[in-house]
Amino acid sequence: MRLLLDTHALIWFLDNEPRLSTPARAAIESKDNENWVSLVTGWEMAIKVSLGKLRLPIDYAEFFPGKLASLGFNIQTIDARHLHI
């Protein structure tokens, strides 16, 4: 199954945050699933880092997408077709 993690789910997963439910964590960790993160999540995180509202254990430029890729996460790009209602 493909999982698309939102910003909170991604951060909570990486921080081992207890607010991420046990079933959600198990799904992300399962080798049967593909983990995806939207480019929009990266954008949101970049904004939060620049405003001082989010701290990452490594530099943002190393984190997104490099660290995520090394953890097996895929990056979902966006284009105009994603913007239609």
PDB file with SEQRES, HELIX, SHEET and CRYST1 records, atoms N, CA, C and O in Angstrom:
SEQRES   1 A   85  MET ARG LEU LEU LEU ASP THR HIS ALA LEU ILE TRP PHE          
SEQRES   2 A   85  LEU ASP ASN GLU PRO ARG LEU SER THR PRO ALA ARG ALA          
SEQRES   3 A   85  ALA ILE GLU SER LYS ASP ASN GLU ASN TRP VAL SER LEU          
SEQRES   4 A   85  VAL THR GLY TRP GLU MET ALA ILE LYS VAL SER LEU GLY          
SEQRES   5 A   85  LYS LEU ARG LEU PRO ILE ASP TYR ALA GLU PHE PHE PRO          
SEQRES   6 A   85  GLY LYS LEU ALA SER LEU GLY PHE ASN ILE GLN THR ILE          
SEQRES   7 A   85  ASP ALA ARG HIS LEU HIS ILE                                  
HELIX    1 AA1 THR A    7  LEU A   14  1                                   8    
HELIX    2 AA2 THR A   22  GLU A   29  1                                   8    
HELIX    3 AA3 LEU A   39  SER A   50  1                                  12    
HELIX    4 AA4 TYR A   60  GLU A   62  1                                   3    
HELIX    5 AA5 PHE A   63  LYS A   67  3                                   5    
HELIX    6 AA6 LEU A   68  SER A   70  1                                   3    
HELIX    7 AA7 ALA A   80  LEU A   83  5                                   4    
SHEET    1 AA1 3 ARG A   2  LEU A   5  0                                        
SHEET    2 AA1 3 GLU A  34  SER A  38  1                                        
SHEET    3 AA1 3 ASN A  74  GLN A  76  1                                        
CRYST1    1.000    1.000    1.000  90.00  90.00  90.00 P 1           1          
ATOM      1  N   MET A   1       0.852  -1.167   0.000  1.00  0.00           N  
ATOM      2  CA  MET A   1       0.000   0.000   0.000  1.00  0.00           C  
ATOM      3  C   MET A   1       0.902   1.235   0.000  1.00  0.00           C  
ATOM      4  O   MET A   1       1.982   1.232   0.590  1.00  0.00           O  
ATOM      5  N   ARG A   2       0.442   2.276  -0.665  1.00  0.00           N  
ATOM      6  CA  ARG A   2       1.157   3.557  -0.641  1.00  0.00           C  
ATOM      7  C   ARG A   2       0.593   4.426   0.473  1.00  0.00           C  
ATOM      8  O   ARG A   2      -0.620   4.598   0.595  1.00  0.00           O  
ATOM      9  N   LEU A   3       1.481   4.963   1.270  1.00  0.00           N  
ATOM     10  CA  LEU A   3       1.084   5.867   2.349  1.00  0.00           C  
ATOM     11  C   LEU A   3       1.619   7.255   2.032  1.00  0.00           C  
ATOM     12  O   LEU A   3       2.799   7.408   1.718  1.00  0.00           O  
ATOM     13  N   LEU A   4       0.763   8.264   2.112  1.00  0.00           N  
ATOM     14  CA  LEU A   4       1.182   9.648   1.936  1.00  0.00           C  
ATOM     15  C   LEU A   4       1.131  10.309   3.302  1.00  0.00           C  
ATOM     16  O   LEU A   4       0.050  10.569   3.831  1.00  0.00           O  
ATOM     17  N   LEU A   5       2.293  10.580   3.871  1.00  0.00           N  
ATOM     18  CA  LEU A   5       2.360  11.159   5.212  1.00  0.00           C  
ATOM     19  C   LEU A   5       2.221  12.670   5.133  1.00  0.00           C  
ATOM     20  O   LEU A   5       2.833  13.318   4.283  1.00  0.00           O  
ATOM     21  N   ASP A   6       1.415  13.222   6.023  1.00  0.00           N  
ATOM     22  CA  ASP A   6       1.357  14.676   6.102  1.00  0.00           C  
ATOM     23  C   ASP A   6       2.518  15.147   6.981  1.00  0.00           C  
ATOM     24  O   ASP A   6       3.275  14.335   7.514  1.00  0.00           O  
ATOM     25  N   THR A   7       2.644  16.452   7.122  1.00  0.00           N  
ATOM     26  CA  THR A   7       3.779  17.026   7.837  1.00  0.00           C  
ATOM     27  C   THR A   7       3.860  16.530   9.271  1.00  0.00           C  
ATOM     28  O   THR A   7       4.929  16.128   9.731  1.00  0.00           O  
ATOM     29  N   HIS A   8       2.733  16.554   9.985  1.00  0.00           N  
ATOM     30  CA  HIS A   8       2.752  16.104  11.385  1.00  0.00           C  
ATOM     31  C   HIS A   8       3.119  14.632  11.504  1.00  0.00           C  
ATOM     32  O   HIS A   8       3.930  14.258  12.351  1.00  0.00           O  
ATOM     33  N   ALA A   9       2.531  13.805  10.665  1.00  0.00           N  
ATOM     34  CA  ALA A   9       2.833  12.371  10.735  1.00  0.00           C  
ATOM     35  C   ALA A   9       4.313  12.123  10.482  1.00  0.00           C  
ATOM     36  O   ALA A   9       4.926  11.298  11.159  1.00  0.00           O  
ATOM     37  N   LEU A  10       4.888  12.821   9.524  1.00  0.00           N  
ATOM     38  CA  LEU A  10       6.302  12.656   9.224  1.00  0.00           C  
ATOM     39  C   LEU A  10       7.166  13.080  10.411  1.00  0.00           C  
ATOM     40  O   LEU A  10       8.056  12.342  10.834  1.00  0.00           O  
ATOM     41  N   ILE A  11       6.902  14.261  10.939  1.00  0.00           N  
ATOM     42  CA  ILE A  11       7.700  14.760  12.068  1.00  0.00           C  
ATOM     43  C   ILE A  11       7.524  13.863  13.281  1.00  0.00           C  
ATOM     44  O   ILE A  11       8.501  13.532  13.953  1.00  0.00           O  
ATOM     45  N   TRP A  12       6.300  13.469  13.568  1.00  0.00           N  
ATOM     46  CA  TRP A  12       6.053  12.602  14.721  1.00  0.00           C  
ATOM     47  C   TRP A  12       6.732  11.249  14.549  1.00  0.00           C  
ATOM     48  O   TRP A  12       7.265  10.693  15.510  1.00  0.00           O  
ATOM     49  N   PHE A  13       6.715  10.722  13.336  1.00  0.00           N  
ATOM     50  CA  PHE A  13       7.386   9.447  13.080  1.00  0.00           C  
ATOM     51  C   PHE A  13       8.887   9.589  13.325  1.00  0.00           C  
ATOM     52  O   PHE A  13       9.481   8.774  14.031  1.00  0.00           O  
ATOM     53  N   LEU A  14       9.492  10.607  12.753  1.00  0.00           N  
ATOM     54  CA  LEU A  14      10.939  10.796  12.867  1.00  0.00           C  
ATOM     55  C   LEU A  14      11.370  11.117  14.295  1.00  0.00           C  
ATOM     56  O   LEU A  14      12.471  10.752  14.708  1.00  0.00           O  
ATOM     57  N   ASP A  15      10.510  11.795  15.048  1.00  0.00           N  
ATOM     58  CA  ASP A  15      10.823  12.156  16.435  1.00  0.00           C  
ATOM     59  C   ASP A  15      10.393  11.093  17.437  1.00  0.00           C  
ATOM     60  O   ASP A  15      10.571  11.265  18.643  1.00  0.00           O  
ATOM     61  N   ASN A  16       9.823   9.985  16.936  1.00  0.00           N  
ATOM     62  CA  ASN A  16       9.301   8.938  17.818  1.00  0.00           C  
ATOM     63  C   ASN A  16       8.287   9.516  18.812  1.00  0.00           C  
ATOM     64  O   ASN A  16       8.266   9.152  19.988  1.00  0.00           O  
ATOM     65  N   GLU A  17       7.465  10.410  18.314  1.00  0.00           N  
ATOM     66  CA  GLU A  17       6.464  11.128  19.116  1.00  0.00           C  
ATOM     67  C   GLU A  17       5.285  10.208  19.434  1.00  0.00           C  
ATOM     68  O   GLU A  17       4.733   9.573  18.535  1.00  0.00           O  
ATOM     69  N   PRO A  18       4.900  10.134  20.706  1.00  0.00           N  
ATOM     70  CA  PRO A  18       3.786   9.256  21.077  1.00  0.00           C  
ATOM     71  C   PRO A  18       2.425   9.681  20.520  1.00  0.00           C  
ATOM     72  O   PRO A  18       1.479   8.893  20.553  1.00  0.00           O  
ATOM     73  N   ARG A  19       2.307  10.906  20.012  1.00  0.00           N  
ATOM     74  CA  ARG A  19       1.026  11.322  19.422  1.00  0.00           C  
ATOM     75  C   ARG A  19       0.734  10.591  18.115  1.00  0.00           C  
ATOM     76  O   ARG A  19      -0.409  10.577  17.658  1.00  0.00           O  
ATOM     77  N   LEU A  20       1.765   9.977  17.503  1.00  0.00           N  
ATOM     78  CA  LEU A  20       1.527   9.145  16.324  1.00  0.00           C  
ATOM     79  C   LEU A  20       1.032   7.798  16.826  1.00  0.00           C  
ATOM     80  O   LEU A  20       1.705   7.140  17.619  1.00  0.00           O  
ATOM     81  N   SER A  21      -0.135   7.392  16.367  1.00  0.00           N  
ATOM     82  CA  SER A  21      -0.747   6.167  16.876  1.00  0.00           C  
ATOM     83  C   SER A  21       0.115   4.941  16.565  1.00  0.00           C  
ATOM     84  O   SER A  21       0.914   4.935  15.629  1.00  0.00           O  
ATOM     85  N   THR A  22      -0.073   3.923  17.370  1.00  0.00           N  
ATOM     86  CA  THR A  22       0.646   2.662  17.165  1.00  0.00           C  
ATOM     87  C   THR A  22       0.341   2.061  15.797  1.00  0.00           C  
ATOM     88  O   THR A  22       1.268   1.623  15.115  1.00  0.00           O  
ATOM     89  N   PRO A  23      -0.942   2.022  15.360  1.00  0.00           N  
ATOM     90  CA  PRO A  23      -1.211   1.491  14.018  1.00  0.00           C  
ATOM     91  C   PRO A  23      -0.547   2.319  12.904  1.00  0.00           C  
ATOM     92  O   PRO A  23      -0.076   1.756  11.916  1.00  0.00           O  
ATOM     93  N   ALA A  24      -0.507   3.637  13.059  1.00  0.00           N  
ATOM     94  CA  ALA A  24       0.127   4.487  12.045  1.00  0.00           C  
ATOM     95  C   ALA A  24       1.625   4.206  11.990  1.00  0.00           C  
ATOM     96  O   ALA A  24       2.189   4.069  10.905  1.00  0.00           O  
ATOM     97  N   ARG A  25       2.267   4.119  13.136  1.00  0.00           N  
ATOM     98  CA  ARG A  25       3.696   3.831  13.185  1.00  0.00           C  
ATOM     99  C   ARG A  25       3.989   2.464  12.551  1.00  0.00           C  
ATOM    100  O   ARG A  25       4.941   2.320  11.785  1.00  0.00           O  
ATOM    101  N   ALA A  26       3.169   1.476  12.875  1.00  0.00           N  
ATOM    102  CA  ALA A  26       3.366   0.140  12.321  1.00  0.00           C  
ATOM    103  C   ALA A  26       3.230   0.158  10.803  1.00  0.00           C  
ATOM    104  O   ALA A  26       3.991  -0.511  10.105  1.00  0.00           O  
ATOM    105  N   ALA A  27       2.273   0.913  10.292  1.00  0.00           N  
ATOM    106  CA  ALA A  27       2.067   0.998   8.843  1.00  0.00           C  
ATOM    107  C   ALA A  27       3.276   1.648   8.166  1.00  0.00           C  
ATOM    108  O   ALA A  27       3.722   1.184   7.117  1.00  0.00           O  
ATOM    109  N   ILE A  28       3.802   2.710   8.758  1.00  0.00           N  
ATOM    110  CA  ILE A  28       4.965   3.399   8.190  1.00  0.00           C  
ATOM    111  C   ILE A  28       6.189   2.484   8.218  1.00  0.00           C  
ATOM    112  O   ILE A  28       6.987   2.487   7.281  1.00  0.00           O  
ATOM    113  N   GLU A  29       6.336   1.719   9.267  1.00  0.00           N  
ATOM    114  CA  GLU A  29       7.499   0.837   9.419  1.00  0.00           C  
ATOM    115  C   GLU A  29       7.388  -0.454   8.606  1.00  0.00           C  
ATOM    116  O   GLU A  29       8.392  -1.136   8.398  1.00  0.00           O  
ATOM    117  N   SER A  30       6.199  -0.793   8.148  1.00  0.00           N  
ATOM    118  CA  SER A  30       5.990  -2.039   7.426  1.00  0.00           C  
ATOM    119  C   SER A  30       6.702  -2.022   6.071  1.00  0.00           C  
ATOM    120  O   SER A  30       6.584  -1.069   5.300  1.00  0.00           O  
ATOM    121  N   LYS A  31       7.429  -3.082   5.807  1.00  0.00           N  
ATOM    122  CA  LYS A  31       8.119  -3.221   4.516  1.00  0.00           C  
ATOM    123  C   LYS A  31       7.125  -3.468   3.377  1.00  0.00           C  
ATOM    124  O   LYS A  31       7.490  -3.393   2.204  1.00  0.00           O  
ATOM    125  N   ASP A  32       5.872  -3.762   3.725  1.00  0.00           N  
ATOM    126  CA  ASP A  32       4.837  -3.991   2.716  1.00  0.00           C  
ATOM    127  C   ASP A  32       4.292  -2.689   2.135  1.00  0.00           C  
ATOM    128  O   ASP A  32       3.584  -2.703   1.129  1.00  0.00           O  
ATOM    129  N   ASN A  33       4.623  -1.565   2.770  1.00  0.00           N  
ATOM    130  CA  ASN A  33       4.093  -0.271   2.350  1.00  0.00           C  
ATOM    131  C   ASN A  33       5.173   0.613   1.756  1.00  0.00           C  
ATOM    132  O   ASN A  33       6.350   0.493   2.096  1.00  0.00           O  
ATOM    133  N   GLU A  34       4.757   1.510   0.859  1.00  0.00           N  
ATOM    134  CA  GLU A  34       5.630   2.553   0.313  1.00  0.00           C  
ATOM    135  C   GLU A  34       5.286   3.853   1.027  1.00  0.00           C  
ATOM    136  O   GLU A  34       4.119   4.240   1.090  1.00  0.00           O  
ATOM    137  N   ASN A  35       6.285   4.520   1.557  1.00  0.00           N  
ATOM    138  CA  ASN A  35       6.063   5.793   2.239  1.00  0.00           C  
ATOM    139  C   ASN A  35       6.362   6.947   1.294  1.00  0.00           C  
ATOM    140  O   ASN A  35       7.423   7.012   0.674  1.00  0.00           O  
ATOM    141  N   TRP A  36       5.410   7.840   1.204  1.00  0.00           N  
ATOM    142  CA  TRP A  36       5.515   9.009   0.341  1.00  0.00           C  
ATOM    143  C   TRP A  36       5.343  10.278   1.163  1.00  0.00           C  
ATOM    144  O   TRP A  36       4.583  10.315   2.131  1.00  0.00           O  
ATOM    145  N   VAL A  37       6.062  11.314   0.758  1.00  0.00           N  
ATOM    146  CA  VAL A  37       5.952  12.641   1.366  1.00  0.00           C  
ATOM    147  C   VAL A  37       5.792  13.625   0.218  1.00  0.00           C  
ATOM    148  O   VAL A  37       6.549  13.590  -0.751  1.00  0.00           O  
ATOM    149  N   SER A  38       4.815  14.489   0.332  1.00  0.00           N  
ATOM    150  CA  SER A  38       4.577  15.480  -0.707  1.00  0.00           C  
ATOM    151  C   SER A  38       5.641  16.569  -0.675  1.00  0.00           C  
ATOM    152  O   SER A  38       6.154  16.928   0.384  1.00  0.00           O  
ATOM    153  N   LEU A  39       5.956  17.079  -1.842  1.00  0.00           N  
ATOM    154  CA  LEU A  39       6.845  18.227  -1.935  1.00  0.00           C  
ATOM    155  C   LEU A  39       6.289  19.398  -1.117  1.00  0.00           C  
ATOM    156  O   LEU A  39       7.050  20.216  -0.602  1.00  0.00           O  
ATOM    157  N   VAL A  40       4.973  19.473  -1.003  1.00  0.00           N  
ATOM    158  CA  VAL A  40       4.327  20.514  -0.218  1.00  0.00           C  
ATOM    159  C   VAL A  40       4.732  20.396   1.259  1.00  0.00           C  
ATOM    160  O   VAL A  40       4.884  21.409   1.942  1.00  0.00           O  
ATOM    161  N   THR A  41       4.907  19.168   1.749  1.00  0.00           N  
ATOM    162  CA  THR A  41       5.377  18.962   3.122  1.00  0.00           C  
ATOM    163  C   THR A  41       6.765  19.569   3.284  1.00  0.00           C  
ATOM    164  O   THR A  41       7.046  20.228   4.285  1.00  0.00           O  
ATOM    165  N   GLY A  42       7.621  19.347   2.309  1.00  0.00           N  
ATOM    166  CA  GLY A  42       8.952  19.951   2.356  1.00  0.00           C  
ATOM    167  C   GLY A  42       8.892  21.461   2.378  1.00  0.00           C  
ATOM    168  O   GLY A  42       9.655  22.113   3.091  1.00  0.00           O  
ATOM    169  N   TRP A  43       7.993  22.011   1.603  1.00  0.00           N  
ATOM    170  CA  TRP A  43       7.809  23.457   1.557  1.00  0.00           C  
ATOM    171  C   TRP A  43       7.334  23.963   2.920  1.00  0.00           C  
ATOM    172  O   TRP A  43       7.866  24.942   3.444  1.00  0.00           O  
ATOM    173  N   GLU A  44       6.332  23.294   3.487  1.00  0.00           N  
ATOM    174  CA  GLU A  44       5.819  23.681   4.801  1.00  0.00           C  
ATOM    175  C   GLU A  44       6.918  23.612   5.864  1.00  0.00           C  
ATOM    176  O   GLU A  44       7.044  24.506   6.701  1.00  0.00           O  
ATOM    177  N   MET A  45       7.696  22.556   5.820  1.00  0.00           N  
ATOM    178  CA  MET A  45       8.777  22.418   6.792  1.00  0.00           C  
ATOM    179  C   MET A  45       9.828  23.508   6.611  1.00  0.00           C  
ATOM    180  O   MET A  45      10.342  24.037   7.597  1.00  0.00           O  
ATOM    181  N   ALA A  46      10.154  23.851   5.370  1.00  0.00           N  
ATOM    182  CA  ALA A  46      11.127  24.910   5.103  1.00  0.00           C  
ATOM    183  C   ALA A  46      10.647  26.243   5.673  1.00  0.00           C  
ATOM    184  O   ALA A  46      11.429  26.997   6.251  1.00  0.00           O  
ATOM    185  N   ILE A  47       9.370  26.522   5.507  1.00  0.00           N  
ATOM    186  CA  ILE A  47       8.809  27.764   6.058  1.00  0.00           C  
ATOM    187  C   ILE A  47       8.920  27.756   7.577  1.00  0.00           C  
ATOM    188  O   ILE A  47       9.349  28.746   8.172  1.00  0.00           O  
ATOM    189  N   LYS A  48       8.539  26.650   8.211  1.00  0.00           N  
ATOM    190  CA  LYS A  48       8.584  26.564   9.669  1.00  0.00           C  
ATOM    191  C   LYS A  48      10.018  26.663  10.197  1.00  0.00           C  
ATOM    192  O   LYS A  48      10.254  27.298  11.225  1.00  0.00           O  
ATOM    193  N   VAL A  49      10.963  26.047   9.513  1.00  0.00           N  
ATOM    194  CA  VAL A  49      12.369  26.146   9.914  1.00  0.00           C  
ATOM    195  C   VAL A  49      12.829  27.592   9.811  1.00  0.00           C  
ATOM    196  O   VAL A  49      13.488  28.094  10.721  1.00  0.00           O  
ATOM    197  N   SER A  50      12.491  28.274   8.711  1.00  0.00           N  
ATOM    198  CA  SER A  50      12.939  29.652   8.512  1.00  0.00           C  
ATOM    199  C   SER A  50      12.333  30.615   9.530  1.00  0.00           C  
ATOM    200  O   SER A  50      12.931  31.643   9.848  1.00  0.00           O  
ATOM    201  N   LEU A  51      11.142  30.281  10.042  1.00  0.00           N  
ATOM    202  CA  LEU A  51      10.489  31.120  11.055  1.00  0.00           C  
ATOM    203  C   LEU A  51      10.901  30.747  12.483  1.00  0.00           C  
ATOM    204  O   LEU A  51      10.497  31.407  13.441  1.00  0.00           O  
ATOM    205  N   GLY A  52      11.701  29.695  12.619  1.00  0.00           N  
ATOM    206  CA  GLY A  52      12.125  29.247  13.941  1.00  0.00           C  
ATOM    207  C   GLY A  52      11.075  28.437  14.679  1.00  0.00           C  
ATOM    208  O   GLY A  52      11.185  28.238  15.889  1.00  0.00           O  
ATOM    209  N   LYS A  53      10.053  27.964  13.964  1.00  0.00           N  
ATOM    210  CA  LYS A  53       8.982  27.182  14.591  1.00  0.00           C  
ATOM    211  C   LYS A  53       9.224  25.683  14.511  1.00  0.00           C  
ATOM    212  O   LYS A  53       8.465  24.897  15.079  1.00  0.00           O  
ATOM    213  N   LEU A  54      10.283  25.282  13.804  1.00  0.00           N  
ATOM    214  CA  LEU A  54      10.621  23.866  13.683  1.00  0.00           C  
ATOM    215  C   LEU A  54      12.130  23.744  13.690  1.00  0.00           C  
ATOM    216  O   LEU A  54      12.831  24.459  12.973  1.00  0.00           O  
ATOM    217  N   ARG A  55      12.615  22.839  14.503  1.00  0.00           N  
ATOM    218  CA  ARG A  55      14.052  22.554  14.539  1.00  0.00           C  
ATOM    219  C   ARG A  55      14.255  21.117  14.092  1.00  0.00           C  
ATOM    220  O   ARG A  55      13.558  20.207  14.540  1.00  0.00           O  
ATOM    221  N   LEU A  56      15.203  20.932  13.220  1.00  0.00           N  
ATOM    222  CA  LEU A  56      15.540  19.605  12.734  1.00  0.00           C  
ATOM    223  C   LEU A  56      16.905  19.213  13.288  1.00  0.00           C  
ATOM    224  O   LEU A  56      17.732  20.082  13.563  1.00  0.00           O  
ATOM    225  N   PRO A  57      17.148  17.915  13.454  1.00  0.00           N  
ATOM    226  CA  PRO A  57      18.437  17.476  14.002  1.00  0.00           C  
ATOM    227  C   PRO A  57      19.611  17.703  13.036  1.00  0.00           C  
ATOM    228  O   PRO A  57      20.770  17.689  13.450  1.00  0.00           O  
ATOM    229  N   ILE A  58      19.302  17.912  11.747  1.00  0.00           N  
ATOM    230  CA  ILE A  58      20.327  18.230  10.754  1.00  0.00           C  
ATOM    231  C   ILE A  58      19.836  19.401   9.917  1.00  0.00           C  
ATOM    232  O   ILE A  58      18.661  19.765   9.975  1.00  0.00           O  
ATOM    233  N   ASP A  59      20.724  19.981   9.152  1.00  0.00           N  
ATOM    234  CA  ASP A  59      20.373  21.107   8.301  1.00  0.00           C  
ATOM    235  C   ASP A  59      19.248  20.723   7.344  1.00  0.00           C  
ATOM    236  O   ASP A  59      19.236  19.611   6.817  1.00  0.00           O  
ATOM    237  N   TYR A  60      18.313  21.627   7.120  1.00  0.00           N  
ATOM    238  CA  TYR A  60      17.167  21.347   6.261  1.00  0.00           C  
ATOM    239  C   TYR A  60      17.603  20.866   4.877  1.00  0.00           C  
ATOM    240  O   TYR A  60      17.007  19.939   4.329  1.00  0.00           O  
ATOM    241  N   ALA A  61      18.634  21.485   4.312  1.00  0.00           N  
ATOM    242  CA  ALA A  61      19.094  21.119   2.971  1.00  0.00           C  
ATOM    243  C   ALA A  61      19.578  19.669   2.920  1.00  0.00           C  
ATOM    244  O   ALA A  61      19.489  19.029   1.872  1.00  0.00           O  
ATOM    245  N   GLU A  62      20.081  19.149   4.023  1.00  0.00           N  
ATOM    246  CA  GLU A  62      20.481  17.743   4.086  1.00  0.00           C  
ATOM    247  C   GLU A  62      19.264  16.844   4.332  1.00  0.00           C  
ATOM    248  O   GLU A  62      19.214  15.705   3.869  1.00  0.00           O  
ATOM    249  N   PHE A  63      18.298  17.375   5.063  1.00  0.00           N  
ATOM    250  CA  PHE A  63      17.133  16.594   5.463  1.00  0.00           C  
ATOM    251  C   PHE A  63      16.188  16.304   4.305  1.00  0.00           C  
ATOM    252  O   PHE A  63      15.785  15.162   4.084  1.00  0.00           O  
ATOM    253  N   PHE A  64      15.841  17.358   3.568  1.00  0.00           N  
ATOM    254  CA  PHE A  64      14.830  17.227   2.520  1.00  0.00           C  
ATOM    255  C   PHE A  64      15.455  17.471   1.162  1.00  0.00           C  
ATOM    256  O   PHE A  64      15.884  18.595   0.900  1.00  0.00           O  
ATOM    257  N   PRO A  65      15.530  16.512   0.311  1.00  0.00           N  
ATOM    258  CA  PRO A  65      15.009  15.165   0.398  1.00  0.00           C  
ATOM    259  C   PRO A  65      16.039  14.110   0.802  1.00  0.00           C  
ATOM    260  O   PRO A  65      15.680  12.943   0.964  1.00  0.00           O  
ATOM    261  N   GLY A  66      17.311  14.488   0.969  1.00  0.00           N  
ATOM    262  CA  GLY A  66      18.374  13.517   1.186  1.00  0.00           C  
ATOM    263  C   GLY A  66      18.159  12.521   2.310  1.00  0.00           C  
ATOM    264  O   GLY A  66      18.199  11.312   2.082  1.00  0.00           O  
ATOM    265  N   LYS A  67      17.933  13.008   3.512  1.00  0.00           N  
ATOM    266  CA  LYS A  67      17.742  12.118   4.657  1.00  0.00           C  
ATOM    267  C   LYS A  67      16.491  11.261   4.470  1.00  0.00           C  
ATOM    268  O   LYS A  67      16.494  10.073   4.792  1.00  0.00           O  
ATOM    269  N   LEU A  68      15.436  11.859   3.955  1.00  0.00           N  
ATOM    270  CA  LEU A  68      14.210  11.097   3.729  1.00  0.00           C  
ATOM    271  C   LEU A  68      14.447   9.964   2.732  1.00  0.00           C  
ATOM    272  O   LEU A  68      13.964   8.849   2.926  1.00  0.00           O  
ATOM    273  N   ALA A  69      15.183  10.251   1.681  1.00  0.00           N  
ATOM    274  CA  ALA A  69      15.478   9.216   0.686  1.00  0.00           C  
ATOM    275  C   ALA A  69      16.298   8.090   1.307  1.00  0.00           C  
ATOM    276  O   ALA A  69      16.078   6.918   1.003  1.00  0.00           O  
ATOM    277  N   SER A  70      17.238   8.444   2.174  1.00  0.00           N  
ATOM    278  CA  SER A  70      18.059   7.408   2.803  1.00  0.00           C  
ATOM    279  C   SER A  70      17.232   6.527   3.737  1.00  0.00           C  
ATOM    280  O   SER A  70      17.619   5.396   4.030  1.00  0.00           O  
ATOM    281  N   LEU A  71      16.104   7.039   4.201  1.00  0.00           N  
ATOM    282  CA  LEU A  71      15.189   6.276   5.054  1.00  0.00           C  
ATOM    283  C   LEU A  71      14.147   5.514   4.231  1.00  0.00           C  
ATOM    284  O   LEU A  71      13.299   4.816   4.786  1.00  0.00           O  
ATOM    285  N   GLY A  72      14.217   5.653   2.917  1.00  0.00           N  
ATOM    286  CA  GLY A  72      13.301   4.925   2.039  1.00  0.00           C  
ATOM    287  C   GLY A  72      12.029   5.668   1.694  1.00  0.00           C  
ATOM    288  O   GLY A  72      11.115   5.079   1.117  1.00  0.00           O  
ATOM    289  N   PHE A  73      11.941   6.957   2.034  1.00  0.00           N  
ATOM    290  CA  PHE A  73      10.752   7.739   1.702  1.00  0.00           C  
ATOM    291  C   PHE A  73      10.853   8.229   0.258  1.00  0.00           C  
ATOM    292  O   PHE A  73      11.930   8.589  -0.216  1.00  0.00           O  
ATOM    293  N   ASN A  74       9.734   8.235  -0.416  1.00  0.00           N  
ATOM    294  CA  ASN A  74       9.624   8.765  -1.772  1.00  0.00           C  
ATOM    295  C   ASN A  74       9.060  10.178  -1.700  1.00  0.00           C  
ATOM    296  O   ASN A  74       8.267  10.488  -0.811  1.00  0.00           O  
ATOM    297  N   ILE A  75       9.467  11.029  -2.628  1.00  0.00           N  
ATOM    298  CA  ILE A  75       8.956  12.396  -2.676  1.00  0.00           C  
ATOM    299  C   ILE A  75       7.946  12.494  -3.811  1.00  0.00           C  
ATOM    300  O   ILE A  75       8.257  12.197  -4.965  1.00  0.00           O  
ATOM    301  N   GLN A  76       6.723  12.916  -3.464  1.00  0.00           N  
ATOM    302  CA  GLN A  76       5.659  13.126  -4.451  1.00  0.00           C  
ATOM    303  C   GLN A  76       5.742  14.556  -4.945  1.00  0.00           C  
ATOM    304  O   GLN A  76       5.494  15.495  -4.189  1.00  0.00           O  
ATOM    305  N   THR A  77       6.090  14.723  -6.211  1.00  0.00           N  
ATOM    306  CA  THR A  77       6.138  16.064  -6.773  1.00  0.00           C  
ATOM    307  C   THR A  77       4.714  16.538  -7.056  1.00  0.00           C  
ATOM    308  O   THR A  77       3.764  15.757  -6.996  1.00  0.00           O  
ATOM    309  N   ILE A  78       4.584  17.795  -7.357  1.00  0.00           N  
ATOM    310  CA  ILE A  78       3.270  18.341  -7.704  1.00  0.00           C  
ATOM    311  C   ILE A  78       3.386  19.065  -9.029  1.00  0.00           C  
ATOM    312  O   ILE A  78       4.451  19.565  -9.391  1.00  0.00           O  
ATOM    313  N   ASP A  79       2.285  19.113  -9.739  1.00  0.00           N  
ATOM    314  CA  ASP A  79       2.215  19.909 -10.959  1.00  0.00           C  
ATOM    315  C   ASP A  79       0.796  20.434 -11.104  1.00  0.00           C  
ATOM    316  O   ASP A  79      -0.046  20.193 -10.238  1.00  0.00           O  
ATOM    317  N   ALA A  80       0.530  21.129 -12.160  1.00  0.00           N  
ATOM    318  CA  ALA A  80      -0.757  21.812 -12.340  1.00  0.00           C  
ATOM    319  C   ALA A  80      -1.953  20.869 -12.238  1.00  0.00           C  
ATOM    320  O   ALA A  80      -3.005  21.272 -11.742  1.00  0.00           O  
ATOM    321  N   ARG A  81      -1.818  19.638 -12.689  1.00  0.00           N  
ATOM    322  CA  ARG A  81      -2.966  18.710 -12.632  1.00  0.00           C  
ATOM    323  C   ARG A  81      -3.405  18.410 -11.197  1.00  0.00           C  
ATOM    324  O   ARG A  81      -4.549  18.015 -10.974  1.00  0.00           O  
ATOM    325  N   HIS A  82      -2.517  18.591 -10.231  1.00  0.00           N  
ATOM    326  CA  HIS A  82      -2.873  18.366  -8.837  1.00  0.00           C  
ATOM    327  C   HIS A  82      -3.679  19.528  -8.251  1.00  0.00           C  
ATOM    328  O   HIS A  82      -4.237  19.407  -7.160  1.00  0.00           O  
ATOM    329  N   LEU A  83      -3.741  20.626  -8.955  1.00  0.00           N  
ATOM    330  CA  LEU A  83      -4.372  21.840  -8.427  1.00  0.00           C  
ATOM    331  C   LEU A  83      -5.829  21.985  -8.833  1.00  0.00           C  
ATOM    332  O   LEU A  83      -6.480  22.942  -8.415  1.00  0.00           O  
ATOM    333  N   HIS A  84      -6.354  21.083  -9.622  1.00  0.00           N  
ATOM    334  CA  HIS A  84      -7.743  21.183 -10.075  1.00  0.00           C  
ATOM    335  C   HIS A  84      -8.709  20.730  -9.004  1.00  0.00           C  
ATOM    336  O   HIS A  84      -8.432  19.809  -8.236  1.00  0.00           O  
ATOM    337  N   ILE A  85      -9.835  21.388  -8.968  1.00  0.00           N  
ATOM    338  CA  ILE A  85     -10.891  21.045  -7.995  1.00  0.00           C  
ATOM    339  C   ILE A  85     -11.792  20.001  -8.594  1.00  0.00           C  
ATOM    340  O   ILE A  85     -12.747  19.567  -7.950  1.00  0.00           O  
TER     341      ILE A  85                                                      
END                                                                             
